């Protein structure tokens, strides 16, 4: 059960907030949705205060009407539980259920996501509203899927969280001594003698304990997952035939481990908001899509949200050129999404997101945007048959939430941008036409011939054994600097780092030698390194290239390769520039049918071609106009 019930083909639509609009607009909405080819909408995402205006007093009239109209119009409903925005009456009655920031400030209502997943009152209220919705709508003919909550990610450092954290730690470590050992508690007098002394890692005077911080992230992911599962189980009990999902959001601040969560949802759903102002937005979209597919175990997933008209650059929105919305949607669909959904259907008239783009702009249907939306939506049924076969690849990149979280620490030898390092590998591979999956360090590597571990800073014993097993069995492992620098407790792997696998790589890393920013270090015949370099001692590995300059590192190995079992382990001891990775992938003969600006994805007999360039491109016999896309039989 992976697919919105009763929705055929690819899903197309978005968040629909009829409660923000007078009833007169609802028929118009359904009519325009039909015109635009919309077949699925997410309803009720933030509507708790309208569903339950006073404690225990419900108003379902508007929702009944809306669901009836949507059903009559043939549009499926992805019905949300509204728990991402508790109503004002709730937070006033239960101020302890508001979330607390790391600096100890308890937030107030007035925005959204002001909840504390560890607060008993919030948990109880969440179960109650989910159960009430389940009772009323579980068998509604419009119901295609349940959308639990929205974008889990709002962490809390409250007293409730602290209490739950201690229980989580007790279950994990059993004894306080084990925790002290794992956290290296003798440092700075952090040795605990009672569980009650352990706090949430709130604001403290200087650097915090990295193991404490990492465990708190893991705990928060588990606490949010419990909140999700409580609702899911209630919804499932009411009707086991309706799939249940929640939409993942992406960011280092998000304390959600998607590898752990993915098996708890019926359909992995992802919200993709590229932030790059330029062509890297396409790169980010492809990265999001490949991550989502991988979390879904290679199967179908769903792009639950994207913005129709603009990129969410850090400097504010940037308009998408005509056709770019369709190309972004096709990036996702070609890479496994069973549709393209958006935030939001109708642009808001008021409220904090009144300037967020939508499928139906403020100016209504007679707009360039709506024409584009409708044109694309009406194209999708014609290609629904092309997404039956899986996206296949034998190349994987490791994705380690622990490493992402732990490299946020300010105490590293030099700043590390984990996401950029992962994105860089993905970007260079994509430019070479290679589709990559992602896999957890402890995940199943058996179907891959090449596995790349970009700065996989946190490497557990199990992860290290997994990589060893993969390489011994004939795999080609490529790891970059700081991989296996620390174990799962953030304790340094002694005697050469590398997760203890100095024999696998045939080297020891003996020093970290960060270089001044803006002073690249050339490698012989191999591009250059920026910022981060390591000193490597050969212990059987072959040197592929050396640093051409730099104190201590000059003429020392920069890239190495070591045969191990049936396979080989490559090590890149620095942060390479893109051209150097490209050079390395050339050496490894990694290439595919795509090229820069041109996504080519093969699925069974079908070939998806997305041309992001400003000129016509030809792939095989297929000609794709500038800024356009095509799906054709592979020839
Ligand atoms: C998130 C949320 C939506 C909306 C969009 C705006 O993805 O889920 O409710 O706020 O961001 O981009």
Boltz pocket constraint, residues with backbone or C-beta under 6 A from the ligand:
constraints:
  - pocket:
      binder: B
      contacts: [[A, 150], [A, 151], [A, 271], [A, 273], [A, 305], [A, 307], [A, 343], [A, 353], [A, 356]]
      max_distance: 6.0
